[in-house]
């Protein structure tokens, strides 16, 4: 592994290595000294062209717990707002000697381009509506932690699939790991090519819920919507929101996930979000350990 | 070089020595360095329990993230770190490894231990001491001193992992690799 750009690039063994490594690293977060010397002298650049709180903080915490130096670069108020191109930004980072670049960008494919311009490892922290591989890894990690397995697990991913990089990365990773994914959304919020994805598709949430072990609710990404994808927020919520009545249809061990940020009352009711079977808070903690594992495996060894 | 019964006898002696030197092993914690050191630590704990009925807390301490040669190879998978519930603060920690060679593994283990707490004392037990130290480190309990050439390789086999107990000496053509 040199870069982590798409969850689809990971083989089953590589994905499991990341999850197993994260499981060992999770213990570090429980210690009084939450730091390992492993990446001492290495530089990790957080390059964020899009707003992000939890992912950026998560990557920053992960790199710091491994003793790497962290440089945060956000597009607002930087040379990018003065018109600098991605390539010139990349060359600047190269000159600073970045061992890893964590990039979030509004354009799908930006991390892939960046990987050709820098010598260090590139980690995709979300590119447009394309992919968000570390989110998929932390989701898989949370599922395995709660349910003890991934193979044969029935996962329903519900909501705005069209604009969701989380959904795509999860479908690719979970199918590699042997889980059965069903996407649930109104037809307008499914991508055109969805029939070629390694998963099932349904328009009917109520039919899918009783069989699911995991229900992952996605946020409706209003900021990416430039057309009317559904008649009203209220109607969307009625048909695709996870409220108390729908929650009751799940079997007793099933869990509810959400990559955040949540719109309480829209895709998920507050009561469900705060229930003990929701993993939303532990997903945040698991994000740090999974990102530590990814950073360690990518840049912990020799320079390639 | 060593067969099953030799290993058995060496561990029995080390267990007795630990009991003697720590006056009954009442505040001892055994921490094995994965993979085979962890197995040996469990065997030592069994013997200590057999001899004097003392239940010694036993665990493992992975040193991968503390190695000084991480940059010399691809990233390695991690071993298990498993600290007994009572922790290590104020305890006499006996680190257990299969082969003592350059001393770098033990150096890394000391660093790792430092992040887990503050033991009263740290001791080192090893099944085989093959010499060629590169750091000022020595073992408190040694199963067998085995004079070796630096180019040779010492391999410890344990029945829990390898199906049989043995210590083997391998001639290694590519100079200087591993222990």
Interface residues (C-beta under 8 A of the other chain):
Chain A: X17 X20 X21 X24 X25 X27 X31 X32 X33 X35 X36 X37 X38 X66 X296 X297 X298 X299 X300 X301 X302 X303
Chain B: X62 X65 X66 X70 X71 X72 X73 X74 X75 X76 X77 X78 X79 X80 X81 X111 X115 X116 X117
